[in-house]
Amino acid sequence: MSDVSQAVILIPSLHPDDKLGNYVSALVKSGFEHIVVVDDGSGPAYAHCFEALKAHPQCDVLGYETNRGKGYALKHGMDYISAAYPDAPGVITADSDGQHTVDDCLKVGAAMLHTPDQLVLGTRDFSQSDVPSKSRMGNRLTTFFFALLYGRWLPDTQTGLRGISRELMPRITKVPGDRFEYEMNMLVYCAGWHIGFNKVAISTIYLEENKSSHFRPFQDSARIYAQLFRNFFKFASNSLLSTLLDLGLFMLLDKWLLRALFPALMGGRSYYQVLAATALARACSAMFNYKVNKQFVFRVKESRGSLWRYAVLVAAVMITSATLVNALNLWLGMGRTLAKIIVDTTLFFVNYRVQKSWVFKRPVERNH
């Protein structure tokens, strides 16, 4: 049976300082047999840092001339490890700035060996006073929205210390993204693949307020949130299109089509005309919404029973909305319009989660 020392430490690095050399030395001293450092296009000025690492026979140094991003470096390293170390139980990804201790690498590695079917996340405690406020706020926001959209509560969505078993590596390397968004994509895709998360408590270390980080607050945050909300934006866009279709069909049916097709039936009977126009428009827009969600939002080719589950959800949402709006109006004296805005906004997120996890549920995918 493998032990932690046989797992490969993977360190992507850009413009390192002497902390990288000290870190690799500490990992070697702790017993790790294989360490792979990827020079993410640091340039000639940093060549001596990477050259010095080659003094350790346990350390392989990879690299390329142009900076490609942390995600690219991680995937490049995992591809190399898969070929060079076929017997390794997996990789432990760590940052090069010394914020992931050797003991924490050992803990994450042990958890990876114990749960090879799960992605292991080294989880920091963001409630500590020495955590920079922007890091605390950013992580709390991503944690909240990840739980809201994907149903998994991950206290540290931005951790770079992760354990990826050999059985998960082929799929993890196919996750899109070349820069910091890759690590968020990894979480999103694992949630979609029904891969579990093993959260391991680690030390919370921010050296010099994290000044050595190459994270660009605006550009990289935008990339991360774009990936986090990408599917939800598709869902919201489809909902808007379905609403416009419903309104357009209603106007077409009510103003012209029903009278033209059924003049005797509709003549002078405004209630039946409105009822028929509403029902037909809603049925068409609901089918449009169902088809687009299935094929383009949740991208499910086969989901047996999804149509009847969708119909049940539509009915349940309407009944729940009416019940809650009425309850808020009667019990709290809240105006119906305000109550409907609050209730339907909340139900919109619930609707997304239920469609993702129940209506268009994917079969559990097995790792190969």
C-alpha positions in Angstrom: 0.0 0.0 0.0 1.3 3.5 -0.9 2.3 5.9 1.8 2.3 9.7 1.8 5.9 10.0 0.8 5.1 8.4 -2.6 2.6 11.2 -3.5 4.1 13.8 -5.8 4.2 17.4 -4.6 3.3 19.7 -7.5 4.4 23.4 -7.2 3.6 26.0 -9.9 5.8 29.0 -9.6 6.1 32.4 -11.1 8.9 34.8 -10.1 10.0 32.9 -6.9 12.2 34.2 -4.1 14.4 32.2 -1.7 11.2 30.9 0.1 10.8 28.3 -2.8 14.2 26.8 -2.2 13.7 26.6 1.5 10.3 25.0 1.0 11.6 22.3 -1.3 14.4 21.5 1.1 11.8 21.1 3.9 9.7 18.8 1.8 12.7 16.7 0.9 13.7 16.5 4.6 10.2 15.4 5.6 10.5 12.4 3.3 8.7 13.3 0.1 10.4 11.3 -2.7 9.1 13.3 -5.7 8.6 17.0 -6.1 7.8 18.7 -9.4 8.2 22.4 -9.8 6.8 24.1 -12.9 8.4 27.4 -13.9 5.4 29.3 -15.4 7.5 31.5 -17.7 9.4 33.4 -15.0 12.1 34.5 -17.4 16.0 34.5 -17.4 16.1 36.7 -14.2 14.8 33.8 -12.1 16.7 30.9 -13.8 19.1 30.7 -10.9 16.2 29.9 -8.5 15.0 27.0 -10.5 18.5 25.8 -11.3 19.3 25.6 -7.6 16.4 23.2 -7.1 18.1 20.6 -9.3 20.6 20.0 -6.5 17.9 17.9 -5.0 17.6 14.5 -6.8 14.0 14.3 -5.6 13.0 17.5 -7.5 12.1 17.8 -11.2 12.0 21.2 -12.7 9.7 21.8 -15.7 9.1 25.1 -17.6 8.4 27.1 -20.7 9.3 30.6 -21.8 6.0 32.4 -21.8 3.8 32.8 -18.8 0.6 30.7 -19.3 -1.1 30.9 -15.9 -1.4 28.8 -12.8 -4.1 26.5 -14.2 -1.9 25.7 -17.3 1.1 25.1 -15.0 -0.9 22.7 -12.8 -2.2 20.7 -15.8 1.2 20.7 -17.4 2.7 19.3 -14.2 0.0 16.6 -13.8 0.4 15.4 -17.4 4.2 15.1 -16.7 3.6 13.2 -13.4 1.1 10.8 -15.0 3.8 9.7 -17.5 6.9 10.0 -15.3 5.5 8.5 -12.0 2.8 6.0 -13.0 3.0 4.3 -9.6 2.4 7.5 -7.6 -0.9 7.5 -5.7 -1.6 11.1 -6.7 -0.4 14.7 -6.5 -0.5 17.3 -3.7 -0.7 20.8 -5.2 1.0 23.5 -3.2 1.9 27.2 -3.6 5.5 28.2 -3.9 5.4 31.1 -1.4 5.7 29.0 1.8 2.0 29.4 2.9 1.4 25.7 2.9 3.4 24.0 5.6 5.0 20.6 5.3 2.8 19.2 8.0 -0.3 20.3 6.1 1.0 18.7 2.9 1.3 15.4 4.9 -2.2 15.8 6.2 -3.7 16.4 2.8 -1.7 13.5 1.4 -2.9 11.2 4.1 -6.5 12.2 3.4 -6.0 11.6 -0.3 -4.8 8.1 0.3 -7.8 7.5 2.6 -10.4 8.9 0.2 -9.0 8.5 -3.4 -12.5 9.0 -4.9 -12.8 12.5 -3.4 -11.0 15.8 -4.0 -9.1 16.8 -0.9 -9.1 20.5 0.0 -6.8 22.0 2.6 -9.2 24.4 4.3 -8.1 27.5 6.1 -9.9 29.4 8.9 -10.8 32.8 7.6 -12.2 34.0 10.9 -8.7 34.6 12.3 -7.7 38.2 12.8 -4.5 38.1 10.7 -6.4 37.2 7.5 -6.5 40.2 5.1 -10.0 41.6 4.9 -10.1 41.4 1.1 -9.2 37.7 1.3 -11.8 37.0 4.0 -14.6 38.8 2.1 -13.7 37.3 -1.2 -13.7 33.8 0.1 -17.0 34.2 2.1 -18.7 35.5 -1.1 -17.5 32.6 -3.2 -18.3 30.1 -0.5 -21.9 31.4 -0.2 -22.5 31.5 -4.0 -21.0 28.1 -4.5 -23.3 26.6 -1.9 -26.3 28.4 -3.4 -25.6 27.3 -6.9 -23.9 23.9 -6.5 -25.2 22.7 -3.1 -21.8 22.1 -1.5 -20.5 24.2 1.5 -16.8 24.7 1.0 -15.3 27.0 3.6 -12.2 27.6 1.5 -12.9 27.7 -2.2 -9.6 29.4 -3.1 -7.2 27.0 -1.4 -4.2 26.0 -3.5 -3.3 23.0 -1.3 -5.3 20.1 -2.8 -4.9 16.3 -3.0 -5.8 14.8 -6.3 -5.6 11.0 -6.5 -4.4 9.2 -9.5 -7.9 8.0 -10.4 -9.1 11.6 -10.5 -6.2 13.1 -12.4 -7.3 12.2 -15.9 -10.6 14.1 -15.4 -9.1 17.0 -13.5 -6.6 17.7 -16.2 -9.5 18.1 -18.7 -11.1 20.8 -16.7 -11.0 24.1 -18.7 -9.1 27.2 -17.6 -5.5 28.3 -17.7 -5.2 30.9 -14.9 -6.6 31.2 -11.4 -10.1 30.4 -12.6 -9.0 26.8 -13.2 -9.1 26.1 -9.4 -12.7 27.3 -9.2 -13.6 25.3 -12.4 -12.1 22.2 -10.7 -14.7 22.6 -7.8 -17.6 23.3 -10.2 -16.8 20.3 -12.4 -16.3 18.0 -9.4 -19.6 19.0 -8.0 -21.2 18.3 -11.4 -19.5 14.9 -11.6 -20.8 14.0 -8.1 -17.2 13.8 -6.8 -17.1 14.4 -3.0 -14.9 16.9 -1.2 -12.8 15.9 1.8 -12.1 19.1 3.7 -8.9 19.0 5.8 -8.2 21.8 8.3 -4.8 23.5 7.6 -2.8 26.4 9.0 -3.9 29.9 7.9 -0.8 31.7 6.8 -0.6 35.0 5.0 2.9 36.3 4.6 3.2 40.1 4.4 -0.5 40.4 3.7 -0.1 38.0 0.7 2.0 40.6 -1.2 3.9 37.9 -3.0 0.7 36.6 -4.7 0.4 37.1 -8.4 -3.4 37.2 -8.1 -4.8 40.2 -10.0 -7.8 41.4 -8.0 -9.9 42.7 -10.8 -9.0 40.5 -13.8 -8.7 37.2 -11.9 -11.7 37.8 -9.7 -13.7 38.5 -12.9 -12.5 35.2 -14.4 -13.4 33.3 -11.2 -16.9 34.7 -10.8 -17.6 34.3 -14.5 -16.9 30.6 -14.1 -18.8 30.4 -10.9 -21.9 32.0 -12.4 -21.6 30.8 -16.0 -24.3 28.1 -15.9 -26.5 30.3 -13.8 -26.3 33.1 -16.3 -27.4 30.7 -19.0 -30.3 29.6 -16.8 -31.3 33.3 -16.1 -31.0 34.1 -19.8 -33.2 31.2 -20.8 -35.8 32.3 -18.2 -35.8 35.8 -19.6 -36.2 34.5 -23.2 -39.0 32.2 -22.0 -40.8 35.1 -20.4 -40.5 37.2 -23.5 -41.8 34.3 -25.6 -44.7 33.8 -23.2 -45.6 37.5 -23.5 -45.2 37.6 -27.2 -47.3 34.5 -27.8 -50.0 35.8 -25.5 -50.3 39.1 -27.3 -50.3 37.3 -30.7 -53.0 34.8 -29.6 -55.1 37.3 -27.8 -55.0 40.1 -30.3 -55.3 38.2 -33.5 -54.7 34.5 -33.9 -57.5 33.1 -31.7 -60.1 35.4 -33.2 -58.9 34.6 -36.7 -59.0 30.8 -36.1 -62.1 30.6 -33.9 -64.3 33.6 -34.5 -67.5 32.0 -33.3 -66.0 30.5 -30.2 -64.1 33.7 -29.1 -66.5 36.3 -30.2 -67.5 38.4 -27.3 -66.1 36.0 -24.7 -63.1 37.9 -23.4 -62.5 35.6 -20.4 -62.2 32.4 -22.5 -60.0 34.2 -25.0 -57.6 35.4 -22.2 -57.7 31.9 -20.6 -56.9 30.1 -23.9 -54.2 32.6 -24.8 -52.6 32.3 -21.4 -52.7 28.5 -21.4 -51.3 28.1 -24.9 -48.6 30.8 -24.5 -47.5 29.3 -21.1 -47.4 25.7 -22.5 -45.2 26.8 -25.5 -42.9 28.9 -23.4 -42.6 26.2 -20.8 -41.6 23.6 -23.4 -39.1 26.1 -24.8 -37.6 26.6 -21.4 -37.5 22.9 -20.7 -35.7 22.1 -24.0 -33.1 24.8 -23.7 -32.4 24.0 -20.0 -31.9 20.3 -20.9 -29.7 20.8 -24.0 -27.8 24.0 -23.4 -27.9 25.0 -19.7 -27.5 21.6 -17.9 -26.3 19.8 -21.0 -28.0 16.5 -20.2 -28.4 14.1 -23.2 -30.3 11.4 -21.3 -32.4 12.1 -18.2 -35.3 9.7 -18.0 -38.4 11.2 -16.5 -37.1 14.8 -16.7 -40.2 16.1 -18.5 -42.6 15.0 -15.8 -40.2 16.2 -13.0 -40.1 19.6 -14.8 -43.9 19.7 -14.8 -44.1 18.8 -11.2 -41.6 21.5 -10.3 -43.4 24.2 -12.3 -46.7 23.4 -10.5 -44.9 23.3 -7.1 -43.2 26.6 -7.7 -46.5 28.3 -8.6 -48.3 26.9 -5.6 -45.4 27.7 -3.2 -45.2 31.3 -4.6 -48.9 31.9 -4.2 -48.9 30.4 -0.6 -45.9 32.4 0.6 -47.0 35.7 -0.9 -50.4 35.3 0.7 -48.8 34.3 4.0 -46.5 37.3 4.1 -49.4 39.6 3.3 -51.6 38.2 6.0 -49.1 37.5 8.8 -46.7 40.4 8.3 -48.9 42.9 6.5 -46.4 43.0 3.6 -47.7 44.4 0.3 -48.4 41.6 -2.2 -46.1 43.2 -4.8 -43.1 43.4 -2.5 -43.8 39.9 -1.1 -44.0 38.5 -4.6 -40.6 40.1 -5.6 -39.0 38.6 -2.5 -40.6 35.2 -2.8 -40.1 34.8 -6.5 -36.4 35.9 -6.4 -35.7 33.3 -3.7 -37.7 30.7 -5.6 -35.7 31.5 -8.7 -32.5 30.3 -7.0 -34.3 27.3 -5.5 -35.7 26.5 -9.0 -32.1 26.5 -10.4 -30.8 24.1 -7.7 -33.8 21.7 -8.0 -33.5 21.6 -11.8 -29.8 21.0 -11.6 -29.9 18.3 -9.0 -33.3 16.6 -9.6 -35.1 17.5 -12.8 -32.0 17.2 -15.1 -30.0 15.0 -12.7 -27.0 13.3 -14.3 -26.3 9.6 -13.7 -23.3 9.2 -11.3 -20.2 9.0 -13.4 -17.6 6.4 -12.5 -13.9 7.2 -12.6 -11.8 5.0 -14.9 
